[in-house]
């Protein structure tokens, strides 16, 4: 009995001592150190397929190494590399009834070298009427692995132009093509189209490290954020051309690195912890989509996706919201573990923005994983939104380092029963 009591007492003192030391690991000075590096001008806005994002990846891998993380799976490095294909139309010929099809009224989402449609029977036809919500109709079609011809009413001309640029981005190789046509003729009698594409193979990489679980090695908890941003654009009114992305999402990536160090030193995780910095979130979430395909979703017990935590939430400091709060009991578990703390998590206050399916948690969530995004970003209409969102002004000087540190500590503490295996959040309903 004395031996058991001594063991318990020693363990309690050890846990209490480590809890006291959390401030030495997660603090405003360390937040600022990492943020300064990730959002510096020499990172060139961390745009995909640029030297800047490669430099950021090397820095993140270096921090993972300092925290003594293991490589993920059978990897020999912290880089999870994958290839994407970019197809650029170099020849477009065709007719929709008597109207010529050209680069002005065609957008194509494909990785094929050629696209040929000889009649309206060759592809499934979808019509986007003037009264339809453009994005709600289009984006689900891009996730289908089948050929679709999408006739878009000219009322959506502005959105169509944006879609032309988006559709031209690199993507995972697929035999399927989605062809969009901007036209006032939504009920054509004839259609033919030939597109010849120039193809380029482009490589990307997530940065992934792990801490093996002690007793539940095959049960995973994921901590994630995306490290890519928008790169360099036209100078703004202050002649600043670099999108530094300090909040979006150097803030989330900073949190992932600090949580990795915290749990590495704690050495008390029964479940295996995976820390990942995703690439290509800004161009379609390709990094998280690739990562999800490498996982057995049934073995992922929870995912903490951390997105834009550098500014105060609508409730002020010591608070953040959880997207999809009502879809599982994960939020309640986290808040329960914070009982007695000044910090509080809230349900997503912006349901109309559909944030649950707009970040890197979406792919695993669609597979049934309780995968939620933690954020403080104000996603309301102006003037109550984030003034620096997707602007060159998203720089380190706009962030609250002290509050960021408190959020990261809250994530570390609130996740303890999930990390230990004591609590398992309910599964999210799968997307069919």
Secondary structure, DSSP 4 states (H G I P E B T S, - for coil): -HHHHHHHHHHHHHHHHHHHTHHHHS-HHHHHHHHHHHTSGGGGGGBTTSHHHHHHHHHHHHHHHHTTPEESTT-SSSEEEEEEEEEEEEEEEEEETTEEP-TTTEEEE---SEEEE-STTSSEEEEE-TTS-HHHHHHHHHTSSS-EEEEE-GGGHHHHHHHHHHHTS-B---S--EEEEE-S-SS-S-EEEEEEEEEEEEEEEEEEEEE--SSEEEEEEEEEEE--B-EE-S--TTS--EE--IIIIIHHHHHHHHHHHHHHHH---SEEEEEEEES-TTTTSHHHHHHHHTS-GGGEEEEEEE---SS-BTTBSSEEEETTGGGSSHHHHHHHHTTTSS-EEEE-S-GGGTGGGSSTTHHHHHTT--EEEEE----SSTTSS-TTTTSTT--GGGS-HHHHHHHHHHHHHHTHHHHTTS--PPPPPPP-
